[in-house]
């Protein structure tokens, strides 16, 4: 498609050369946001005040000049934030350009760009409510951040603290989990155990373990004494009676196409890198034209791609290929957007050579592309089939069970052999869909700790060698031993960075364009540390103190996950013209209340103004400060935070508010300085290896 007399506006400079080569048009990149939110006129319907990013101003002016009298395609990224950037550029050129169109490039290939230009619509006819939704997110983030951040810094007398619409509830999930871990650790050793009665039986001279069940699930005793009393009733029994043998075929469906959260999760876990690094590599693959757009919550695959996939792979993998359509997903915001997939079908053995042609040569880059390639391939493959076998027994009047499963048809698992992502590999490809039994009844894999793809079994290491062909109901099976097994209770664990994004998604916090930024922001604020190769997220005392403060403050609403989710949903309603930007902002502002004022300007300016206000209050009360008693709320807050952080408070805590605040602050600072110095060295080592995103001007 020849567009040599046209201008195309995009975000990333890394796509300029490719798109210009495909189209012949002049292509310019804004490098993300080129307008900076400077202020909010809260008394003027929350009108945002924008100004040019100083470093980009001259370039943007030259792009505007190049658009004069031209046909312009605004092809900023195909999401809400991309639309917002595009709308800002459109507003600059709408009176000087010949025509302005909105185009979306979901893949940077010749056919993908051609399709985007062919289906472009006049920008004037697009849904401008997307821009209002974009504003709602950006302006509300500033309103909350620039009010609550200086507020908490002043109250705790610690500079540089911050709070945000998403980062604070996200941090609260991390600190709540840490409190659960501490509570569990404080249990006695006996309280950390449960007890189960098991029996060792002989089937064809092979030892097998059967477990006591009740109400169709494994039964466990809370105390050893209870288990001992029950096992005494079974003493002297030499045989278990076989009651029934049940066999059922169970399907293990192949992985669904990647959404952003699933890709970030799998990439971080398998490649052992941060979600930010996964996003950066995926962005590079997208810009090279190798995969589709990476910010999506959709599982949809286009008919155009499915047909090309079928033509290429149906004869290549006749035993496993299966044409499968996917819908966007119940929580997706864009049916038209596709999942993350490869752009061109090809053979696995051609993968490295193809990547080298696009200058993709780093090991992690190759591995991430391979992961996306296999996910795309498996999503169009048949399910694996297992035979689940259950043997039910009675020992006296107690029920016992033995269960195992055998793989009887490989399906998509066959494609994963010798790839490094197979079911027996450390980096096995995740099965992220529910299994179905032979009656198409859903089986929740999350409730069964054994992923069907792992071919793990319950009680027997190798079920294939267990011959049960001659067994029949009422057979008496010899018992070798009946015993009590002490089992560790499932201790709460810290979130892995790879899993945390999915937790946020399920709770309705954030959107695909911002998933990878949350842990980065919290880490930079020194609220969390991401430790060891597993990339466990641990809160620092600084982070714990922020959440503890808000739990005892009138602004505890900032921790409310339900409220955060509701705000995300309202942003979607704004885009659908079912909610207004002004009402959205009023609702958030009403939560903050009149106690904290927003006065605009940079974060530093806000902090200094707030600090100045607090100092004025302190000066007014200076003469009689030692005689002002602490309020009960202040005392309770100090005691709560001291207990959480394991710090000691003075005995004369109740005497003065000022000494209380000073002592608590100094204790916090010293404790944080002492206990986090070593961990921060680890964090800094991680930071040294982080690459800069090309989207330096784009947040999220």
C-alpha positions in Angstrom: 0.0 0.0 0.0 1.6 3.2 -1.2 1.1 6.1 1.2 4.1 8.2 0.2 2.1 11.5 0.4 0.8 10.6 3.9 2.1 11.1 7.4 1.9 8.3 10.0 2.2 9.1 13.7 3.3 6.3 16.1 4.8 6.0 19.5 7.9 3.9 19.3 10.9 5.1 17.2 11.9 1.4 16.8 9.0 0.9 14.4 9.6 3.9 12.2 11.9 2.2 9.7 9.7 -0.8 9.2 6.5 1.1 8.8 8.1 3.6 6.4 9.5 0.7 4.4 6.0 -0.9 4.1 4.1 2.3 3.2 6.5 4.9 1.7 4.9 7.4 4.1 6.8 9.8 6.4 6.7 8.2 9.8 7.2 10.1 13.1 7.4 8.7 16.7 6.2 10.7 19.7 8.2 8.3 22.0 5.2 7.8 24.2 3.6 10.8 26.0 4.6 14.2 24.7 2.2 16.2 26.9 2.8 16.4 30.6 0.0 16.8 33.2 1.0 19.8 35.2 -2.1 20.6 37.3 -5.7 20.0 37.9 -8.3 22.8 38.2 -10.4 21.1 40.9 -12.8 24.0 41.0 -13.3 23.9 37.3 -14.8 20.4 36.7 -11.3 18.9 37.3 -10.0 20.4 34.1 -6.5 19.0 33.5 -3.7 21.4 32.6 -1.1 20.0 30.2 2.1 21.3 28.8 4.7 19.9 26.3 7.4 17.7 27.7 10.3 20.0 27.3 12.7 17.5 25.7 10.1 16.7 23.0 8.6 20.1 22.3 10.8 20.9 19.3 10.4 17.5 17.7 6.6 17.6 18.1 6.4 21.1 16.5 8.3 19.8 13.5 5.9 16.8 13.2 2.9 19.2 13.4 4.5 21.3 10.6 5.0 18.1 8.5 1.3 17.3 8.8 0.1 20.6 7.2 -2.0 19.9 4.2 -1.4 16.1 4.5 -3.4 13.0 5.0 -2.4 11.9 8.5 -2.8 8.5 10.1 -2.6 8.6 13.9 -1.4 5.1 14.7 -0.4 5.4 18.3 -0.7 2.1 20.3 -4.1 0.3 20.0 -5.2 0.7 23.6 -6.8 3.4 25.8 -3.6 5.1 26.7 -2.4 5.0 23.0 -5.7 6.6 22.0 -5.1 9.3 24.6 -1.7 10.1 23.2 -3.2 10.0 19.7 -6.1 12.3 20.6 -3.6 14.9 22.0 -1.7 14.9 18.7 -5.0 15.0 16.7 -6.1 18.1 18.6 -2.8 19.8 17.5 -3.2 19.1 13.8 -7.0 18.8 13.1 -7.1 22.4 11.8 -4.0 22.2 9.6 -4.0 18.6 8.2 -5.9 17.7 5.1 -7.5 14.7 6.8 -6.8 12.9 10.1 -7.5 9.2 10.5 -7.2 6.8 13.5 -5.3 3.6 12.5 -4.4 0.7 14.7 -1.5 -1.6 14.0 -1.9 -4.9 16.0 1.2 -6.4 14.3 4.1 -4.7 12.7 4.0 -6.7 9.5 3.3 -5.6 5.9 -0.1 -7.2 6.0 -0.8 -5.9 9.6 0.1 -2.3 8.7 -1.8 -2.5 5.4 -4.9 -3.7 7.3 -4.6 -1.0 9.8 -4.5 1.8 7.2 -7.2 0.1 5.1 -9.6 0.0 8.1 -8.7 3.5 9.5 -11.5 5.8 10.3 -11.7 9.6 10.5 -10.5 10.5 13.9 -13.5 12.9 14.3 -15.7 9.8 14.1 -13.9 7.8 16.8 -15.2 7.2 20.3 -13.8 10.2 22.1 -15.0 8.8 25.4 -11.8 6.8 25.3 -10.0 10.0 25.9 -12.2 10.9 28.8 -11.4 7.4 30.3 -7.7 8.0 29.7 -8.0 11.4 31.5 -9.9 9.8 34.4 -7.0 7.4 35.0 -4.3 10.0 34.7 -6.0 12.8 36.5 -7.3 10.7 39.4 -3.8 9.2 39.8 -2.4 12.7 40.2 -5.1 13.9 42.5 -4.7 10.9 44.8 -0.9 10.8 44.6 -0.3 14.5 45.1 -2.6 14.7 48.1 -2.0 11.5 50.0 1.8 11.3 49.4 2.7 14.6 51.1 0.1 13.8 53.7 1.6 10.5 54.8 5.1 11.9 54.6 4.2 14.7 57.0 2.3 12.4 59.4 5.1 9.9 59.7 7.8 12.6 59.3 9.6 10.5 56.7 10.4 12.2 53.4 9.7 10.6 50.1 6.7 8.4 51.0 4.1 8.0 48.4 0.6 6.7 48.0 -1.5 5.9 44.9 -4.8 4.6 43.6 -3.2 1.3 42.6 0.2 1.1 44.2 -1.2 1.4 47.8 -3.8 -1.4 47.6 -1.3 -3.5 45.8 1.2 -3.0 48.6 -1.5 -3.8 51.1 -1.9 -7.3 49.5 1.8 -7.8 50.0 1.9 -6.6 53.6 -1.3 -8.6 54.5 0.4 -11.7 53.3 3.4 -10.9 55.4 1.2 -10.6 58.4 -0.4 -13.9 57.7 3.1 -15.5 57.4 4.1 -14.0 60.8 0.9 -15.2 62.4 1.6 -18.7 61.1 5.2 -18.6 62.3 4.0 -17.7 65.8 1.9 -20.9 66.0 3.3 -23.8 68.0 4.8 -26.7 66.1 1.8 -28.8 66.9 -0.6 -26.1 65.6 1.2 -26.2 62.3 0.4 -29.9 61.8 -2.6 -32.0 60.9 -2.9 -35.7 61.2 -4.2 -38.4 58.8 -4.8 -42.1 59.1 -3.2 -44.0 56.3 -2.8 -47.7 55.5 -0.1 -49.6 53.6 -1.8 -52.3 51.5 -0.5 -55.0 49.1 -2.0 -55.2 45.6 -0.3 -58.0 43.7 2.6 -57.8 46.1 3.0 -54.1 45.4 2.9 -51.7 48.3 0.3 -48.9 48.0 -0.8 -46.2 50.4 -4.5 -45.6 50.9 -5.8 -42.5 52.8 -8.8 -42.0 55.0 -11.6 -40.0 53.4 -14.9 -38.4 54.6 -17.6 -36.7 52.5 -15.6 -37.6 49.4 -12.4 -35.8 50.4 -9.3 -36.6 52.4 -10.0 -36.5 56.2 -7.5 -34.9 58.6 -7.5 -34.6 62.4 -6.6 -31.3 64.1 -4.7 -33.0 67.0 -2.6 -36.1 67.4 -4.8 -37.3 70.3 -7.9 -37.3 68.0 -6.0 -39.4 65.4 -4.7 -41.8 68.1 -8.2 -42.4 69.5 -9.5 -43.2 66.0 -6.7 -45.5 65.0 -7.2 -47.6 68.1 -10.6 -48.6 66.7 -8.8 -50.1 63.7 -6.3 -52.2 65.7 -6.2 -55.9 64.8 -7.7 -55.4 61.3 -5.8 -57.4 58.7 -7.7 -56.7 55.5 -9.3 -53.8 53.7 -12.4 -54.5 51.6 -12.5 -53.1 48.1 -15.8 -51.4 47.6 -15.6 -50.1 44.1 -13.3 -49.3 41.1 -14.1 -46.1 39.2 -12.5 -45.1 35.9 -13.1 -41.8 34.1 -11.4 -40.2 31.2 -10.3 -36.6 31.8 -9.2 -34.1 29.3 -6.4 -31.6 29.9 -7.0 -28.7 27.6 -4.1 -27.0 25.9 -3.1 -23.5 27.1 -5.2 -20.6 25.9 -3.5 -17.9 23.9 -1.5 -15.4 25.9 -2.9 -12.3 27.5 -0.5 -9.8 29.0 -0.8 -11.1 32.5 -0.3 -14.7 31.5 2.7 -13.8 29.4 4.3 -11.8 32.1 3.7 -14.6 34.6 5.0 -17.4 32.5 7.9 -15.4 31.2 9.1 -14.2 34.6 8.7 -17.7 36.1 10.4 -19.7 33.2 13.1 -17.2 32.3 13.7 -16.1 35.9 13.6 -12.4 35.1 11.5 -9.5 36.3 8.1 -8.9 34.7 9.5 -5.5 33.5 12.2 -7.3 31.6 9.6 -9.7 30.1 7.6 -6.7 28.9 10.7 -5.0 27.4 11.7 -8.1 25.5 8.1 -8.7 24.3 8.0 -5.0 23.2 11.1 -5.6 21.1 9.6 -8.7 19.5 6.4 -6.7 18.7 8.4 -3.9 17.1 10.4 -6.5 15.1 7.1 -7.7 13.6 7.3 -11.1 15.2 4.4 -11.1 17.6 1.1 -9.1 18.0 0.5 -6.2 20.3 1.6 -7.0 23.9 -0.9 -5.1 26.0 -4.1 -7.1 25.8 -6.5 -8.8 28.1 -8.1 -10.7 25.2 -7.8 -14.4 24.3 -9.3 -13.8 20.8 -7.5 -15.0 17.6 -8.6 -13.5 14.3 -10.2 -15.5 11.6 -7.4 -14.3 9.2 -4.7 -15.8 11.4 -6.6 -19.0 12.2 -6.9 -19.7 8.5 -3.2 -19.1 7.8 -2.3 -21.3 10.8 -4.6 -24.1 9.6 -3.0 -24.1 6.1 0.5 -24.3 7.5 0.2 -26.6 10.5 -2.7 -29.0 9.7 -0.5 -31.2 7.4 2.6 -30.6 9.5 1.0 -31.9 12.7 -2.0 -34.0 11.6 -2.2 -36.0 14.8 -2.4 -33.1 17.1 -3.8 -30.1 15.2 -7.3 -28.9 16.0 -8.9 -25.7 14.8 -10.1 -23.7 17.9 -11.7 -20.3 18.2 -11.3 -18.2 21.3 -13.5 -15.4 22.6 -11.9 -12.3 24.1 -12.7 -13.5 27.6 -15.3 -12.4 30.2 -13.1 -9.7 31.7 -11.7 -8.4 28.4 -12.3 -4.8 27.5 -11.7 -5.2 23.7 -13.2 -8.0 21.6 -11.5 -6.7 18.5 -8.0 -7.0 20.1 -6.2 -10.2 19.7 -4.2 -12.3 22.2 -0.4 -12.3 22.0 0.6 -14.7 19.2 3.2 -15.1 16.5 2.6 -13.2 13.3 3.8 -15.8 10.8 3.5 -19.6 11.0 6.8 -21.4 10.7 8.6 -24.6 11.7 10.2 -24.9 15.1 13.5 -25.7 13.5 13.4 -22.4 11.5 12.9 -20.4 14.7 16.5 -19.2 15.4 17.3 -18.4 11.8 14.2 -16.3 11.5 14.9 -14.4 14.7 18.5 -13.7 13.6 17.1 -12.1 10.4 15.4 -9.6 12.7 18.5 -9.1 14.9 17.0 -11.1 17.8 19.9 -12.9 19.2 19.9 -12.7 23.0 19.2 -16.0 24.8 16.2 -14.5 26.8 14.8 -13.0 23.7 14.9 -16.3 21.8 13.4 -18.2 24.8 10.5 -15.8 25.2 9.7 -15.9 21.5 9.9 -19.7 21.6 7.5 -19.7 24.6 5.0 -17.6 22.6 5.5 -19.8 19.5 4.7 -22.9 21.5 1.7 -21.3 23.2 0.3 -20.3 19.8 0.9 -23.8 18.5 -0.6 -25.6 21.5 -3.7 -23.3 21.5 -4.6 -24.9 18.1 -4.1 -28.5 19.3 -6.1 -31.3 20.7 -6.4 -31.9 24.4 -4.4 -34.5 26.3 -6.5 -37.3 27.7 -5.9 -39.1 31.0 -7.6 -42.1 32.6 -8.3 -41.4 36.3 -8.6 -44.5 38.4 -10.1 -44.5 41.9 -10.2 -47.5 44.2 -12.5 -47.1 47.2 -11.9 -49.3 50.4 -13.4 -49.8 53.8 -11.5 -50.7 56.9 -14.2 -51.5 59.4 -16.6 -48.6 58.9 -14.0 -46.1 57.8 -13.6 -45.1 54.1 -10.2 -45.1 52.4 -9.2 -44.3 48.9 -6.4 -44.7 46.3 -6.3 -42.5 43.2 -4.0 -42.3 40.3 -4.0 -41.3 36.6 -2.4 -42.5 33.4 -1.9 -40.6 30.2 -3.7 -42.3 27.4 -3.5 -39.7 24.6 -0.7 -37.0 24.4 -2.5 -34.4 22.4 -0.8 -31.0 22.7 1.8 -32.5 25.1 3.4 -34.3 22.1 4.4 -30.9 20.6 6.2 -29.9 23.8 8.6 -32.9 23.9 12.2 -32.0 23.7 11.4 -28.2 23.7 12.4 -27.4 27.3 8.8 -26.6 28.0 7.3 -30.1 28.3 5.3 -31.6 31.2 8.4 -33.1 32.8 10.6 -30.1 32.2 11.4 -27.5 34.9 10.0 -24.8 32.6 6.8 -26.7 31.6 4.3 -24.7 29.7 1.4 -23.8 32.0 -2.0 -25.3 31.5 -4.2 -22.2 32.2 -7.6 -23.7 31.3 -9.8 -26.0 33.3 -9.9 -29.7 32.5 -13.0 -31.5 31.4 -14.1 -35.0 32.3 -15.7 -37.4 29.7 -19.1 -35.8 30.4 -17.7 -32.3 29.8 -18.0 -31.4 33.5 -15.4 -28.9 34.5 -12.7 -30.0 36.9 -11.0 -27.1 38.8 -7.3 -27.7 38.5 -6.7 -25.1 41.1 -8.4 -27.3 43.7 -6.3 -30.3 42.6 -2.7 -29.4 43.4 -1.6 -31.9 40.7 -1.7 -30.3 37.2 -2.9 -33.0 34.9 -0.1 -32.1 32.5 2.5 -33.1 35.0 1.3 -36.8 35.0 1.8 -36.9 38.8 -0.2 -39.4 40.8 -1.5 -39.6 44.3 0.2 -42.3 46.5 1.9 -44.3 43.7 5.0 -43.2 41.8 4.4 -45.4 38.8 0.7 -46.4 38.3 1.4 -48.0 35.0 2.9 -51.0 36.7 -0.1 -51.5 39.0 -2.2 -54.4 37.6 -5.8 -54.0 38.8 -7.4 -56.1 36.1 -8.2 -59.0 38.4 -9.5 -56.8 41.2 -13.3 -56.8 41.8 -15.6 -55.4 44.5 -15.6 -57.2 47.9 -12.1 -58.4 47.4 -10.1 -58.4 50.7 -6.8 -56.7 50.3 -4.0 -57.5 52.8 -3.0 -54.6 55.1 0.6 -54.4 56.0 0.4 -51.4 58.3 -2.1 -48.8 59.6 -0.4 -45.6 60.8 -0.8 -41.9 61.5 0.9 -39.5 59.1 1.7 -36.0 60.4 1.1 -33.4 57.6 2.3 -29.9 57.5 -0.5 -27.3 57.1 -0.1 -25.2 54.0 1.8 -22.2 55.3 1.1 -18.9 53.6 3.9 -17.9 51.3 5.1 -14.6 49.9 3.9 -13.7 46.4 6.2 -14.5 43.5 6.5 -11.5 41.2 5.3 -13.8 38.4 2.1 -14.7 40.3 1.4 -11.3 41.7 0.2 -9.8 38.4 -2.4 -12.5 38.0 -3.5 -11.8 41.6 -4.0 -8.1 40.7 -5.9 -9.1 37.5 -8.3 -11.4 39.3 -9.0 -8.7 41.9 -9.7 -6.2 39.1 -6.8 -3.9 39.9 -5.0 -2.2 37.0 -5.0 -2.9 33.3 -2.6 -4.7 30.9 -0.7 -1.5 30.0 0.4 -1.0 33.7 0.7 -4.6 35.1 4.5 -4.7 34.8 5.0 -1.3 36.5 3.6 -2.0 40.0 6.4 -4.0 41.5 8.9 -1.6 39.9 7.3 1.4 41.5 7.0 -0.2 44.9 10.6 -1.3 44.7 11.8 2.1 43.8 9.9 3.5 46.7 11.7 1.0 48.9 8.4 -0.5 50.0 9.3 -4.0 48.8 12.3 -6.1 48.0 12.3 -8.9 45.4 14.5 -11.6 46.8 16.4 -14.6 45.4 16.0 -16.4 42.0 12.4 -17.2 42.7 11.7 -13.4 42.8 9.7 -13.5 46.1 8.2 -10.2 47.0 8.9 -9.1 50.6 7.7 -5.8 52.1 10.2 -3.6 53.9 9.5 -2.0 57.2 9.0 1.2 55.3 6.2 -0.4 53.3 4.7 -2.1 56.3 4.6 1.3 58.2 2.7 3.0 55.3 0.0 0.4 55.2 -0.3 0.3 59.0 -0.7 4.1 59.0 -3.5 4.0 56.5 -5.3 1.2 58.4 -5.6 3.6 61.3 -6.3 6.7 59.3 -9.4 8.3 58.0 -8.1 7.6 54.5 -8.3 3.8 55.0 -10.4 3.7 51.9 -7.2 3.8 49.8 -6.7 0.2 50.9 -10.1 -1.0 49.9 -9.6 -3.5 47.0 -13.4 -3.4 46.2 -13.2 0.4 45.8 -10.2 0.2 43.5 -11.9 -2.4 41.4 -15.0 -0.2 41.2 -13.0 2.7 40.0 -11.4 0.5 37.2 -14.9 -0.5 36.2 -16.1 3.1 36.1 -13.2 4.0 33.8 -14.6 1.3 31.5 -18.1 2.8 31.8 -16.7 6.2 30.9 -15.3 4.7 27.7 -18.8 3.2 27.0 -20.5 6.6 27.7 -22.3 5.2 30.7 -20.5 7.3 33.2 -19.0 10.8 33.1 -15.5 11.9 33.8 -16.7 14.7 36.2 -18.8 12.3 38.3 -15.8 9.9 38.5 -13.5 12.6 39.7 -16.0 13.9 42.2 -16.4 10.5 43.7 -12.7 10.1 44.2 -12.3 13.7 45.5 -15.1 13.1 48.0 -13.1 10.1 49.4 -10.1 12.3 50.1 -12.3 14.9 51.9 -11.6 18.5 52.8 -8.9 17.8 55.3 -6.2 17.4 52.6 -5.9 20.0 50.0 -4.7 19.6 46.4 -2.9 22.8 45.1 -1.3 21.5 41.9 2.2 21.7 40.7 5.1 19.2 40.9 5.3 16.5 43.6 8.1 18.4 45.3 6.1 21.6 45.4 3.2 19.7 47.0 5.3 18.1 49.6 6.9 21.4 50.6 3.6 23.2 50.8 2.2 20.4 52.9 5.3 20.3 55.1 5.1 24.1 55.5 1.5 23.8 56.6 2.4 21.1 59.2 5.4 23.2 60.4 3.1 26.2 60.9 0.8 24.1 63.0 3.7 22.9 65.0 5.0 26.4 65.6 1.7 27.7 66.7 1.6 25.0 69.4 5.3 25.1 70.2 5.2 26.9 73.6 2.8 24.4 75.2 3.7 21.4 73.3 5.0 19.3 76.2 1.7 19.7 77.9 -0.5 18.4 75.1 -1.5 14.8 75.7 -1.6 12.2 72.9 -5.1 11.2 71.7 -6.1 7.6 72.2 -6.1 7.2 68.5 -2.5 8.3 68.3 -1.5 6.0 71.1 -3.4 3.0 69.5 -1.7 3.7 66.2 1.8 3.8 67.7 1.2 0.6 69.6 -0.1 -1.2 66.5 2.7 -0.2 64.2 5.3 -1.0 66.9 3.9 -4.5 67.3 3.8 -5.0 63.6 7.4 -3.9 63.1 8.8 -5.4 66.3 10.1 -2.1 67.7 10.1 -0.8 71.3 8.2 2.3 72.4 9.0 4.5 75.5 7.1 3.9 78.7 5.9 7.6 78.7 4.2 7.2 75.4 0.9 8.7 76.6 2.5 11.9 77.9 3.1 14.0 74.8 2.1 13.9 71.2 5.3 15.5 70.0 7.7 13.2 71.8 5.6 10.3 70.7 5.9 11.3 67.0 9.6 12.0 67.2 10.5 8.8 69.1 8.4 6.7 66.8 9.9 8.3 63.7 13.5 8.0 64.9 12.9 4.4 65.9 11.4 3.6 62.5 14.2 5.3 60.6 16.9 3.6 62.6 15.2 0.2 62.3 14.7 0.6 58.5 18.3 1.8 58.1 19.7 -1.1 60.0 17.6 -4.0 58.6 17.3 -3.0 55.0 20.8 -1.9 54.2 21.9 -5.4 53.2 18.7 -6.1 51.3 19.0 -2.8 49.4 22.5 -3.9 48.2 20.8 -6.9 46.7 18.1 -4.7 45.1 20.8 -2.4 43.6 22.5 -5.4 42.0 19.2 -6.2 40.3 18.7 -2.6 39.2 22.1 -2.5 37.6 21.1 -5.2 35.2 17.7 -3.7 34.3 17.4 -2.2 30.8 15.7 1.1 30.0 12.4 0.8 28.2 12.3 2.7 24.9 9.0 4.2 26.2 10.8 6.6 28.6 8.0 9.2 28.1 5.2 6.7 28.7 4.0 5.7 32.1 2.8 2.1 32.0 
